[in-house]
Amino acid sequence: MRLFLAGEIPDVVKQTLHGQLEPVRASTPQARWTPAGSLHLTLVFLGSVPDASAPALEEAFGAVCGRSHPLSLRLSGVETFGPSRSPRVLAITLGGDVEALQGMVADARRVASAVVPLEPERPFRPHLTVARAPSVQGDPLLGRCRTALGHVLDGEFVLRDVALMRSDTRPTGAVHATLARWTLPG
């Protein structure tokens, strides 16, 4: 199974962001835009793990969530990943309780690494992936979207729910299913 730990975004924020993205989405139909219902905050990407590891991961992540608390976050900007002239990903950056969020992610990575091998750690940059280029060569129009969206984003939310998700990759995009969900206490 391909698994990841995700922070769940409240529906009202997903819909608000979806509306704010409409002008650039309409002008870049070739990009693979994340449907509003699929928006999430990836906390730890686990990749392919043996099915038998899922119960131990659920237990470990449950413990992390049990000692964490809700976090106030806000949409704070736009960035791209990949070459600046032809980026592969368009993302919305998050601000707010980012330091506490980074602590929760570090704790989750620590407990997960006792169960399954993880990819080498990269600095955690809290973001919501909203679009991907149609090919690995990237898409210059995603860079233009970054510029166009620079000052129009608005949205705040409290991260209360975290889920262990399975990702099934399909030609039309990834389909996610929830394996376990926790509400952060407090």
MONORKA-V602492 format. One record per residue. SS is DSSP state (H for helix, E for strand, L for the rest). PSI is psi in whole degrees, -180 to 180 (999 if undefined). BURIAL is I if it has 9 or more other C-alpha atoms within 8 Angstrom, else O. Layout:
# MONORKA-V602492
ss: (SS SS)
psi: (PSI PSI)
burial: (BURIAL BURIAL)
This chain:
# MONORKA-V602492
ss: (L E E E E E E E L L H H H H H H H H H H H H H H H H H L L L L E E L L H H H L E E E E E E E E E L L H H H H H H H H H H H H H H H H L L L L E E E E E E E E E E E L L L L L L L E E E E E E E E L H H H H H H H H H H H H H H H H L L L L L L L L L L L L L E E E E E E L L L L L L L H H H H H H H H H H L L L L L L E E E E L E E E E E E E E E E L L E E E E E E E E E E E L L L)
psi: (143 121 155 155 130 145 132 134 131 144 -39 -36 -40 -46 -40 -47 -43 -44 -39 -26 -12 -47 -41 -30 -42 -31 -5 61 -17 -21 155 99 136 124 146 -41 -18 -3 136 166 105 123 -47 121 123 -23 -155 124 153 142 -37 -17 -17 -46 -40 -38 -42 -45 -45 -46 -32 -40 -42 -46 -33 -24 8 174 161 147 134 122 159 152 124 -13 -170 139 165 156 141 -173 139 -33 -23 69 156 -23 140 129 153 124 156 143 -175 -133 52 -36 -44 -38 -43 -36 -42 -41 -43 -41 -44 -41 -40 -49 -34 -38 -17 -14 -44 152 139 157 157 140 132 156 132 124 102 123 162 118 122 -20 151 148 152 -13 168 -13 -10 -173 114 -27 -25 -33 -38 -35 -42 -46 -44 -32 -4 -34 12 -1 139 132 136 151 165 123 109 -29 138 143 147 121 145 139 121 119 130 162 -30 -3 174 144 128 144 139 127 -36 151 142 145 128 131 152 999)
burial: (I I I I I I I I I O O O I I I I I I O I I O O I I O O I O O I I O I O I O O I I I I I I O I I O I O O O I I O O I I O I I I O I I I O I I I I I I I I I I I I I I I O O O I I I I I I I I I I O I I O O I I O I I O I I I O I I I O I I O I O O O O O O O I I I I I I I I I O O O I I I O I I O I I O O I I O O I O I I I O I I I I I I I I I O O O O O O O O I O I O O I I O I I O)
